[in-house]
């Protein structure tokens, strides 16, 4: 009887690449590049469907093992990690969770535990790192605004200057607010893109109201900075 491992899930479209396992464990393509991935954002990439999905059906008549020879954060995921009984089907995949900067390589190997025969190997590559960023303005003066009214918004731009996804969180200052859209607060800034933070001044008391809006990111050169804001609340005119 001819031994073979064939795909239970014939193909999966993952992150723009078609990944397939065919009859007789022919692998197409023979490699997968995860591209640039930000260290520490494993849950983000998993939620975005960034893992390579693989399905198997054991038609060999023997117990086989799907094993991963991995380095620098590559791993087998799902129920296919371990043994697979004759006639059993399962779905799994491969993930990349870099823990250091630079290029990484590894592989997923389909192996028969009884004969040590290798049915197929998928070469895996990826690059781990952190983003870098710039900000165009770090201070605003809103002038005099009547208490109970709002100023026209002013804005600053945060730019991700790298190939890695960037996180960003804004702090708040009493008397100031962020008119929508909230594109930069608690969201991800994609590679080589920018987001605009709009700031408005709405004093609830008279006098000078100043403060610093804190900005926290995962960029190596701009992990935290402050945007200073100042304005004066004044009484409205009397009839």
BADOTOR-167843 format. One record per residue (C-alpha): residue in one letter; z, x negated, y negated. Coordinates in nm, 4 decimals. Layout:
residues N
<pt><voza>A</voza><pz>Z</pz><px>X</px><py>Y</py></pt>
...
END
This chain:
residues 239
<pt><voza>X</voza><pz>0.0000</pz><px>0.0000</px><py>0.0000</py></pt>
<pt><voza>X</voza><pz>-0.0971</pz><px>-0.1423</px><py>-0.3376</py></pt>
<pt><voza>X</voza><pz>0.1958</pz><px>-0.1869</px><py>-0.5709</py></pt>
<pt><voza>X</voza><pz>0.1558</pz><px>-0.0789</px><py>-0.9299</py></pt>
<pt><voza>X</voza><pz>0.3477</pz><px>0.0200</px><py>-1.2366</py></pt>
<pt><voza>X</voza><pz>0.1751</pz><px>0.2714</px><py>-1.4607</py></pt>
<pt><voza>X</voza><pz>0.2622</pz><px>0.4408</px><py>-1.7817</py></pt>
<pt><voza>X</voza><pz>0.4487</pz><px>0.7701</px><py>-1.7995</py></pt>
<pt><voza>X</voza><pz>0.3832</pz><px>0.7779</px><py>-2.1716</py></pt>
<pt><voza>X</voza><pz>0.0334</pz><px>0.6365</px><py>-2.2084</py></pt>
<pt><voza>X</voza><pz>0.0534</pz><px>0.5466</px><py>-2.5730</py></pt>
<pt><voza>X</voza><pz>0.2636</pz><px>0.5671</px><py>-2.8837</py></pt>
<pt><voza>X</voza><pz>0.1616</pz><px>0.5298</px><py>-3.2442</py></pt>
<pt><voza>X</voza><pz>0.4310</pz><px>0.3220</px><py>-3.4052</py></pt>
<pt><voza>X</voza><pz>0.4250</pz><px>0.1843</px><py>-3.7591</py></pt>
<pt><voza>X</voza><pz>0.0461</pz><px>0.2000</px><py>-3.7708</py></pt>
<pt><voza>X</voza><pz>-0.0166</pz><px>0.0212</px><py>-3.4408</py></pt>
<pt><voza>X</voza><pz>-0.1334</pz><px>0.1760</px><py>-3.1131</py></pt>
<pt><voza>X</voza><pz>0.0810</pz><px>0.0468</px><py>-2.8288</py></pt>
<pt><voza>X</voza><pz>-0.0225</pz><px>0.1335</px><py>-2.4709</py></pt>
<pt><voza>X</voza><pz>0.0743</pz><px>0.0563</px><py>-2.1107</py></pt>
<pt><voza>X</voza><pz>-0.2031</pz><px>0.1494</px><py>-1.8662</py></pt>
<pt><voza>X</voza><pz>-0.2380</pz><px>0.1629</px><py>-1.4861</py></pt>
<pt><voza>X</voza><pz>-0.1586</pz><px>-0.1591</px><py>-1.3023</py></pt>
<pt><voza>X</voza><pz>0.0638</pz><px>-0.2528</px><py>-1.5994</py></pt>
<pt><voza>X</voza><pz>-0.2242</pz><px>-0.3637</px><py>-1.8147</py></pt>
<pt><voza>X</voza><pz>-0.0778</pz><px>-0.4115</px><py>-2.1617</py></pt>
<pt><voza>X</voza><pz>-0.2791</pz><px>-0.3221</px><py>-2.4685</py></pt>
<pt><voza>X</voza><pz>-0.2252</pz><px>-0.4821</px><py>-2.7061</py></pt>
<pt><voza>X</voza><pz>-0.0591</pz><px>-0.7811</px><py>-2.5468</py></pt>
<pt><voza>X</voza><pz>0.1576</pz><px>-0.8348</px><py>-2.8561</py></pt>
<pt><voza>X</voza><pz>0.3304</pz><px>-0.6449</px><py>-3.1332</py></pt>
<pt><voza>X</voza><pz>0.4309</pz><px>-0.7723</px><py>-3.4776</py></pt>
<pt><voza>X</voza><pz>0.7202</pz><px>-0.5893</px><py>-3.6421</py></pt>
<pt><voza>X</voza><pz>0.6347</pz><px>-0.7457</px><py>-3.9767</py></pt>
<pt><voza>X</voza><pz>0.8949</pz><px>-0.8201</px><py>-4.2428</py></pt>
<pt><voza>X</voza><pz>1.2343</pz><px>-0.6593</px><py>-4.1879</py></pt>
<pt><voza>X</voza><pz>1.5398</pz><px>-0.6690</px><py>-4.4092</py></pt>
<pt><voza>X</voza><pz>1.8511</pz><px>-0.8036</px><py>-4.2384</py></pt>
<pt><voza>X</voza><pz>2.1197</pz><px>-0.5373</px><py>-4.1999</py></pt>
<pt><voza>X</voza><pz>1.8908</pz><px>-0.2323</px><py>-4.2241</py></pt>
<pt><voza>X</voza><pz>1.8528</pz><px>-0.1617</px><py>-3.8510</py></pt>
<pt><voza>X</voza><pz>1.9389</pz><px>0.2075</px><py>-3.8867</py></pt>
<pt><voza>X</voza><pz>1.6768</pz><px>0.2481</px><py>-4.1588</py></pt>
<pt><voza>X</voza><pz>1.3960</pz><px>0.1047</px><py>-3.9453</py></pt>
<pt><voza>X</voza><pz>1.5050</pz><px>0.3068</px><py>-3.6436</py></pt>
<pt><voza>X</voza><pz>1.5040</pz><px>0.6284</px><py>-3.8482</py></pt>
<pt><voza>X</voza><pz>1.1586</pz><px>0.5406</px><py>-3.9830</py></pt>
<pt><voza>X</voza><pz>1.0184</pz><px>0.5079</px><py>-3.6288</py></pt>
<pt><voza>X</voza><pz>0.9861</pz><px>0.1324</px><py>-3.6484</py></pt>
<pt><voza>X</voza><pz>1.0580</pz><px>0.0587</px><py>-3.2800</py></pt>
<pt><voza>X</voza><pz>0.7837</pz><px>0.0103</px><py>-3.0210</py></pt>
<pt><voza>X</voza><pz>0.7945</pz><px>0.3049</px><py>-2.7762</py></pt>
<pt><voza>X</voza><pz>0.7174</pz><px>0.2392</px><py>-2.4085</py></pt>
<pt><voza>X</voza><pz>0.7128</pz><px>0.4747</px><py>-2.1080</py></pt>
<pt><voza>X</voza><pz>0.7073</pz><px>0.3815</px><py>-1.7364</py></pt>
<pt><voza>X</voza><pz>0.6657</pz><px>0.5463</px><py>-1.3962</py></pt>
<pt><voza>X</voza><pz>0.7550</pz><px>0.3451</px><py>-1.0873</py></pt>
<pt><voza>X</voza><pz>0.4859</pz><px>0.3972</px><py>-0.8214</py></pt>
<pt><voza>X</voza><pz>0.5538</pz><px>0.0790</px><py>-0.6270</py></pt>
<pt><voza>X</voza><pz>0.7793</pz><px>0.2225</px><py>-0.3567</py></pt>
<pt><voza>X</voza><pz>1.0385</pz><px>-0.0386</px><py>-0.4538</py></pt>
<pt><voza>X</voza><pz>1.3127</pz><px>-0.0600</px><py>-0.7111</py></pt>
<pt><voza>X</voza><pz>1.1997</pz><px>-0.2493</px><py>-1.0183</py></pt>
<pt><voza>X</voza><pz>1.3717</pz><px>-0.3757</px><py>-1.3302</py></pt>
<pt><voza>X</voza><pz>1.2442</pz><px>-0.3657</px><py>-1.6842</py></pt>
<pt><voza>X</voza><pz>1.3939</pz><px>-0.6735</px><py>-1.8441</py></pt>
<pt><voza>X</voza><pz>1.3631</pz><px>-0.8164</px><py>-2.1930</py></pt>
<pt><voza>X</voza><pz>1.3554</pz><px>-1.1869</px><py>-2.2597</py></pt>
<pt><voza>X</voza><pz>1.4536</pz><px>-1.1732</px><py>-2.6234</py></pt>
<pt><voza>X</voza><pz>1.5410</pz><px>-1.4031</px><py>-2.9084</py></pt>
<pt><voza>X</voza><pz>1.6450</pz><px>-1.3632</px><py>-3.2682</py></pt>
<pt><voza>X</voza><pz>1.7284</pz><px>-0.9953</px><py>-3.2476</py></pt>
<pt><voza>X</voza><pz>1.4686</pz><px>-0.8482</px><py>-3.0078</py></pt>
<pt><voza>X</voza><pz>1.5982</pz><px>-0.6048</px><py>-2.7456</py></pt>
<pt><voza>X</voza><pz>1.4975</pz><px>-0.3346</px><py>-2.4974</py></pt>
<pt><voza>X</voza><pz>1.6109</pz><px>0.0129</px><py>-2.6030</py></pt>
<pt><voza>X</voza><pz>1.6483</pz><px>0.3471</px><py>-2.4252</py></pt>
<pt><voza>X</voza><pz>1.7044</pz><px>0.4374</px><py>-2.0596</py></pt>
<pt><voza>X</voza><pz>1.4551</pz><px>0.1833</px><py>-1.9259</py></pt>
<pt><voza>X</voza><pz>1.6993</pz><px>-0.1035</px><py>-1.9658</py></pt>
<pt><voza>X</voza><pz>1.7859</pz><px>-0.1892</px><py>-1.6048</py></pt>
<pt><voza>X</voza><pz>1.6660</pz><px>-0.0628</px><py>-1.2669</py></pt>
<pt><voza>X</voza><pz>1.4043</pz><px>0.2027</px><py>-1.2016</py></pt>
<pt><voza>X</voza><pz>1.4009</pz><px>0.3718</px><py>-0.8592</py></pt>
<pt><voza>X</voza><pz>1.0787</pz><px>0.4559</px><py>-0.6714</py></pt>
<pt><voza>X</voza><pz>0.9110</pz><px>0.7594</px><py>-0.8245</py></pt>
<pt><voza>X</voza><pz>1.1443</pz><px>0.7568</px><py>-1.1257</py></pt>
<pt><voza>X</voza><pz>1.0115</pz><px>0.7866</px><py>-1.4790</py></pt>
<pt><voza>X</voza><pz>1.1766</pz><px>0.6784</px><py>-1.8002</py></pt>
<pt><voza>X</voza><pz>1.1067</pz><px>0.6078</px><py>-2.1641</py></pt>
<pt><voza>X</voza><pz>1.2308</pz><px>0.3154</px><py>-2.3638</py></pt>
<pt><voza>X</voza><pz>1.1092</pz><px>0.0637</px><py>-2.6122</py></pt>
<pt><voza>X</voza><pz>1.1646</pz><px>-0.2592</px><py>-2.7966</py></pt>
<pt><voza>X</voza><pz>1.3418</pz><px>-0.3153</px><py>-3.1254</py></pt>
<pt><voza>X</voza><pz>1.3776</pz><px>-0.5966</px><py>-3.3757</py></pt>
<pt><voza>X</voza><pz>1.7102</pz><px>-0.6464</px><py>-3.5540</py></pt>
<pt><voza>X</voza><pz>1.6965</pz><px>-0.9819</px><py>-3.7318</py></pt>
<pt><voza>X</voza><pz>2.0238</pz><px>-1.1577</px><py>-3.8035</py></pt>
<pt><voza>X</voza><pz>1.8768</pz><px>-1.4629</px><py>-3.9768</py></pt>
<pt><voza>X</voza><pz>1.5946</pz><px>-1.5340</px><py>-4.2159</py></pt>
<pt><voza>X</voza><pz>1.2556</pz><px>-1.6610</px><py>-4.1005</py></pt>
<pt><voza>X</voza><pz>1.0116</pz><px>-1.5961</px><py>-3.8196</py></pt>
<pt><voza>X</voza><pz>1.1304</pz><px>-1.4786</px><py>-3.4777</py></pt>
<pt><voza>X</voza><pz>0.9596</pz><px>-1.4319</px><py>-3.1416</py></pt>
<pt><voza>X</voza><pz>1.0456</pz><px>-1.2788</px><py>-2.8056</py></pt>
<pt><voza>X</voza><pz>0.9003</pz><px>-1.0613</px><py>-2.5316</py></pt>
<pt><voza>X</voza><pz>0.9447</pz><px>-0.7614</px><py>-2.3034</py></pt>
<pt><voza>X</voza><pz>0.8727</pz><px>-0.8385</px><py>-1.9381</py></pt>
<pt><voza>X</voza><pz>0.8139</pz><px>-0.5791</px><py>-1.6631</py></pt>
<pt><voza>X</voza><pz>0.9489</pz><px>-0.7284</px><py>-1.3398</py></pt>
<pt><voza>X</voza><pz>0.9828</pz><px>-0.6135</px><py>-0.9763</py></pt>
<pt><voza>X</voza><pz>1.3349</pz><px>-0.7068</px><py>-0.8646</py></pt>
<pt><voza>X</voza><pz>1.2367</pz><px>-0.7277</px><py>-0.4984</py></pt>
<pt><voza>X</voza><pz>0.9490</pz><px>-0.9689</px><py>-0.5388</py></pt>
<pt><voza>X</voza><pz>1.0119</pz><px>-1.1115</px><py>-0.8882</py></pt>
<pt><voza>X</voza><pz>0.6519</pz><px>-1.0228</px><py>-0.9624</py></pt>
<pt><voza>X</voza><pz>0.5806</pz><px>-0.9893</px><py>-1.3310</py></pt>
<pt><voza>X</voza><pz>0.3660</pz><px>-0.6817</px><py>-1.3945</py></pt>
<pt><voza>X</voza><pz>0.3198</pz><px>-0.7330</px><py>-1.7669</py></pt>
<pt><voza>X</voza><pz>0.4552</pz><px>-0.9116</px><py>-2.0722</py></pt>
<pt><voza>X</voza><pz>0.4458</pz><px>-0.7974</px><py>-2.4323</py></pt>
<pt><voza>X</voza><pz>0.4883</pz><px>-1.0720</px><py>-2.6897</py></pt>
<pt><voza>X</voza><pz>0.6958</pz><px>-0.9697</px><py>-2.9914</py></pt>
<pt><voza>X</voza><pz>0.7122</pz><px>-1.1278</px><py>-3.3359</py></pt>
<pt><voza>X</voza><pz>0.8724</pz><px>-1.0449</px><py>-3.6682</py></pt>
<pt><voza>X</voza><pz>1.0237</pz><px>-1.1941</px><py>-3.9803</py></pt>
<pt><voza>X</voza><pz>1.3773</pz><px>-1.1401</px><py>-4.1052</py></pt>
<pt><voza>X</voza><pz>1.4885</pz><px>-1.1798</px><py>-4.4632</py></pt>
<pt><voza>X</voza><pz>1.6342</pz><px>-1.0339</px><py>-4.7809</py></pt>
<pt><voza>X</voza><pz>1.4602</pz><px>-0.8911</px><py>-5.0861</py></pt>
<pt><voza>X</voza><pz>1.4409</pz><px>-1.0401</px><py>-5.4348</py></pt>
<pt><voza>X</voza><pz>1.4263</pz><px>-0.8330</px><py>-5.7509</py></pt>
<pt><voza>X</voza><pz>1.3908</pz><px>-0.8243</px><py>-6.1291</py></pt>
<pt><voza>X</voza><pz>1.5151</pz><px>-0.5844</px><py>-6.3985</py></pt>
<pt><voza>X</voza><pz>1.3437</pz><px>-0.5480</px><py>-6.7352</py></pt>
<pt><voza>X</voza><pz>1.6289</pz><px>-0.4260</px><py>-6.9603</py></pt>
<pt><voza>X</voza><pz>2.0074</pz><px>-0.4481</px><py>-6.9393</py></pt>
<pt><voza>X</voza><pz>2.1340</pz><px>-0.2883</px><py>-7.2616</py></pt>
<pt><voza>X</voza><pz>2.0772</pz><px>0.0329</px><py>-7.4604</py></pt>
<pt><voza>X</voza><pz>2.1991</pz><px>0.1688</px><py>-7.7933</py></pt>
<pt><voza>X</voza><pz>2.1596</pz><px>0.5465</px><py>-7.8216</py></pt>
<pt><voza>X</voza><pz>2.2705</pz><px>0.5679</px><py>-8.1825</py></pt>
<pt><voza>X</voza><pz>2.4422</pz><px>0.8792</px><py>-8.3177</py></pt>
<pt><voza>X</voza><pz>2.4270</pz><px>1.2017</px><py>-8.1153</py></pt>
<pt><voza>X</voza><pz>2.6028</pz><px>1.5270</px><py>-8.2031</py></pt>
<pt><voza>X</voza><pz>2.8787</pz><px>1.6209</px><py>-7.9587</py></pt>
<pt><voza>X</voza><pz>2.7488</pz><px>1.8772</px><py>-7.7101</py></pt>
<pt><voza>X</voza><pz>2.3885</pz><px>1.7651</px><py>-7.7438</py></pt>
<pt><voza>X</voza><pz>2.1879</pz><px>1.5146</px><py>-7.5399</py></pt>
<pt><voza>X</voza><pz>1.9765</pz><px>1.2194</px><py>-7.6406</py></pt>
<pt><voza>X</voza><pz>1.6234</pz><px>1.1502</px><py>-7.5363</py></pt>
<pt><voza>X</voza><pz>1.6380</pz><px>0.9421</px><py>-7.2168</py></pt>
<pt><voza>X</voza><pz>1.5879</pz><px>0.5688</px><py>-7.2174</py></pt>
<pt><voza>X</voza><pz>1.4843</pz><px>0.3780</px><py>-6.9072</py></pt>
<pt><voza>X</voza><pz>1.4937</pz><px>0.0464</px><py>-6.7270</py></pt>
<pt><voza>X</voza><pz>1.2843</pz><px>-0.0649</px><py>-6.4302</py></pt>
<pt><voza>X</voza><pz>1.4009</pz><px>-0.2396</px><py>-6.1127</py></pt>
<pt><voza>X</voza><pz>1.1200</pz><px>-0.4194</px><py>-5.9262</py></pt>
<pt><voza>X</voza><pz>1.1292</pz><px>-0.5370</px><py>-5.5658</py></pt>
<pt><voza>X</voza><pz>0.9400</pz><px>-0.8667</px><py>-5.5767</py></pt>
<pt><voza>X</voza><pz>0.9487</pz><px>-0.9317</px><py>-5.2008</py></pt>
<pt><voza>X</voza><pz>0.8072</pz><px>-0.8127</px><py>-4.8687</py></pt>
<pt><voza>X</voza><pz>1.1486</pz><px>-0.6749</px><py>-4.7652</py></pt>
<pt><voza>X</voza><pz>1.2956</pz><px>-0.3288</px><py>-4.8223</py></pt>
<pt><voza>X</voza><pz>1.5589</pz><px>-0.3167</px><py>-5.0958</py></pt>
<pt><voza>X</voza><pz>1.8660</pz><px>-0.0947</px><py>-5.1337</py></pt>
<pt><voza>X</voza><pz>2.0042</pz><px>0.0180</px><py>-5.4669</py></pt>
<pt><voza>X</voza><pz>2.3138</pz><px>0.2068</px><py>-5.5856</py></pt>
<pt><voza>X</voza><pz>2.4078</pz><px>0.3084</px><py>-5.9408</py></pt>
<pt><voza>X</voza><pz>2.7525</pz><px>0.3503</px><py>-6.0934</py></pt>
<pt><voza>X</voza><pz>2.8381</pz><px>0.6109</px><py>-6.3567</py></pt>
<pt><voza>X</voza><pz>2.9840</pz><px>0.5929</px><py>-6.7082</py></pt>
<pt><voza>X</voza><pz>3.1528</pz><px>0.8891</px><py>-6.8782</py></pt>
<pt><voza>X</voza><pz>2.9313</pz><px>1.0372</px><py>-7.1464</py></pt>
<pt><voza>X</voza><pz>2.6104</pz><px>0.9152</px><py>-6.9838</py></pt>
<pt><voza>X</voza><pz>2.3966</pz><px>1.0735</px><py>-6.7155</py></pt>
<pt><voza>X</voza><pz>2.0828</pz><px>1.0116</px><py>-6.5111</py></pt>
<pt><voza>X</voza><pz>1.8158</pz><px>1.2757</px><py>-6.5787</py></pt>
<pt><voza>X</voza><pz>1.5899</pz><px>1.3243</px><py>-6.2760</py></pt>
<pt><voza>X</voza><pz>1.4124</pz><px>1.2130</px><py>-6.0776</py></pt>
<pt><voza>X</voza><pz>1.6860</pz><px>1.0040</px><py>-5.9151</py></pt>
<pt><voza>X</voza><pz>1.4408</pz><px>0.7530</px><py>-5.7734</py></pt>
<pt><voza>X</voza><pz>1.6756</pz><px>0.4550</px><py>-5.7807</py></pt>
<pt><voza>X</voza><pz>2.0175</pz><px>0.5890</px><py>-5.6878</py></pt>
<pt><voza>X</voza><pz>2.1164</pz><px>0.5348</px><py>-5.3258</py></pt>
<pt><voza>X</voza><pz>1.7582</pz><px>0.5004</px><py>-5.2074</py></pt>
<pt><voza>X</voza><pz>1.5289</pz><px>0.2341</px><py>-5.0651</py></pt>
<pt><voza>X</voza><pz>1.2816</pz><px>0.0455</px><py>-5.2818</py></pt>
<pt><voza>X</voza><pz>0.9825</pz><px>-0.0517</px><py>-5.0723</py></pt>
<pt><voza>X</voza><pz>0.8206</pz><px>-0.3960</px><py>-5.0732</py></pt>
<pt><voza>X</voza><pz>0.6501</pz><px>-0.4901</px><py>-5.3991</py></pt>
<pt><voza>X</voza><pz>0.7259</pz><px>-0.1586</px><py>-5.5675</py></pt>
<pt><voza>X</voza><pz>0.9389</pz><px>-0.0513</px><py>-5.8637</py></pt>
<pt><voza>X</voza><pz>1.1640</pz><px>0.2356</px><py>-5.9580</py></pt>
<pt><voza>X</voza><pz>1.2606</pz><px>0.3644</px><py>-6.3005</py></pt>
<pt><voza>X</voza><pz>1.6182</pz><px>0.4553</px><py>-6.3951</py></pt>
<pt><voza>X</voza><pz>1.6419</pz><px>0.7117</px><py>-6.6755</py></pt>
<pt><voza>X</voza><pz>1.9645</pz><px>0.7184</px><py>-6.8776</py></pt>
<pt><voza>X</voza><pz>2.0756</pz><px>0.9890</px><py>-7.1188</py></pt>
<pt><voza>X</voza><pz>2.3665</pz><px>1.0065</px><py>-7.3637</py></pt>
<pt><voza>X</voza><pz>2.5604</pz><px>1.3340</px><py>-7.3946</py></pt>
<pt><voza>X</voza><pz>2.8851</pz><px>1.2704</px><py>-7.5848</py></pt>
<pt><voza>X</voza><pz>3.1755</pz><px>1.5075</px><py>-7.5300</py></pt>
<pt><voza>X</voza><pz>3.3900</pz><px>1.3562</px><py>-7.8022</py></pt>
<pt><voza>X</voza><pz>3.3448</pz><px>1.1906</px><py>-8.1383</py></pt>
<pt><voza>X</voza><pz>3.3431</pz><px>0.8168</px><py>-8.1866</py></pt>
<pt><voza>X</voza><pz>3.1870</pz><px>0.5223</px><py>-8.0117</py></pt>
<pt><voza>X</voza><pz>3.1380</pz><px>0.5603</px><py>-7.6380</py></pt>
<pt><voza>X</voza><pz>3.0459</pz><px>0.2389</px><py>-7.4590</py></pt>
<pt><voza>X</voza><pz>3.0418</pz><px>0.1200</px><py>-7.1030</py></pt>
<pt><voza>X</voza><pz>2.8542</pz><px>-0.0623</px><py>-6.8316</py></pt>
<pt><voza>X</voza><pz>2.6460</pz><px>0.1053</px><py>-6.5618</py></pt>
<pt><voza>X</voza><pz>2.6919</pz><px>-0.1003</px><py>-6.2453</py></pt>
<pt><voza>X</voza><pz>2.3898</pz><px>-0.1616</px><py>-6.0239</py></pt>
<pt><voza>X</voza><pz>2.4375</pz><px>-0.2914</px><py>-5.6684</py></pt>
<pt><voza>X</voza><pz>2.1474</pz><px>-0.4095</px><py>-5.4515</py></pt>
<pt><voza>X</voza><pz>2.0887</pz><px>-0.6225</px><py>-5.1417</py></pt>
<pt><voza>X</voza><pz>1.8591</pz><px>-0.8600</px><py>-5.3316</py></pt>
<pt><voza>X</voza><pz>1.9621</pz><px>-1.2225</px><py>-5.2965</py></pt>
<pt><voza>X</voza><pz>1.9060</pz><px>-1.3036</px><py>-5.6641</py></pt>
<pt><voza>X</voza><pz>2.0281</pz><px>-0.9727</px><py>-5.8092</py></pt>
<pt><voza>X</voza><pz>2.3014</pz><px>-0.8418</px><py>-5.5822</py></pt>
<pt><voza>X</voza><pz>2.4914</pz><px>-0.6832</px><py>-5.8695</py></pt>
<pt><voza>X</voza><pz>2.4426</pz><px>-0.6524</px><py>-6.2430</py></pt>
<pt><voza>X</voza><pz>2.5424</pz><px>-0.4298</px><py>-6.5301</py></pt>
<pt><voza>X</voza><pz>2.3474</pz><px>-0.2270</px><py>-6.7842</py></pt>
<pt><voza>X</voza><pz>2.5487</pz><px>-0.1911</px><py>-7.1053</py></pt>
<pt><voza>X</voza><pz>2.5254</pz><px>0.1376</px><py>-7.2938</py></pt>
<pt><voza>X</voza><pz>2.6661</pz><px>0.2396</px><py>-7.6285</py></pt>
<pt><voza>X</voza><pz>2.6381</pz><px>0.5391</px><py>-7.8548</py></pt>
<pt><voza>X</voza><pz>2.8308</pz><px>0.7364</px><py>-8.1123</py></pt>
<pt><voza>X</voza><pz>2.9349</pz><px>1.0986</px><py>-8.0784</py></pt>
<pt><voza>X</voza><pz>2.9519</pz><px>1.2777</px><py>-8.4124</py></pt>
<pt><voza>X</voza><pz>3.0502</pz><px>1.6221</px><py>-8.5299</py></pt>
<pt><voza>X</voza><pz>2.7784</pz><px>1.8741</px><py>-8.5911</py></pt>
<pt><voza>X</voza><pz>2.7104</pz><px>2.0085</px><py>-8.9408</py></pt>
<pt><voza>X</voza><pz>2.9136</pz><px>2.3012</px><py>-9.0704</py></pt>
<pt><voza>X</voza><pz>2.7606</pz><px>2.6168</px><py>-9.2155</py></pt>
END
